[in-house]
Amino acid sequence: MSGPEIAVDGAGRGLAVWTQKAAALRSIFASELSPAQGWTEAHPLEDDNAAEHWEPTVGFGPNGTGIAAWVRETTTNEIMRRSIFAAVYKY
């Protein structure tokens, strides 16, 4: 496990994201914070069994919109490809 990155908005809602091994690959996991209920159980943000996922980050924008973003990396025929993936949270 690496990280976690954590962000909290002005209303006390929060997001935490981190890298964790799932099977043999790195995956991105998250947990959400509700001021009334606390943190949710950890859950994966992607279900990709063919790529590495790493470098998660998290933040909040106006009106309680949260976003988690990370890098997805694949290698095919010795060619590495990296993409940016994200999950949006609207509270």
Number of C-alpha atoms within 10 A of each C-alpha: 11 14 13 17 17 18 19 17 16 10 10 12 19 22 25 22 27 26 23 18 14 15 8 9 15 20 25 27 21 21 18 21 18 14 11 8 8 12 15 12 10 13 12 16 19 14 10 14 13 12 17 20 25 20 17 25 20 23 18 20 10 8 11 17 13 21 17 24 19 22 18 22 15 14 12 7 5 7 7 9 12 13 10 13 14 14 12 13 12 10 9
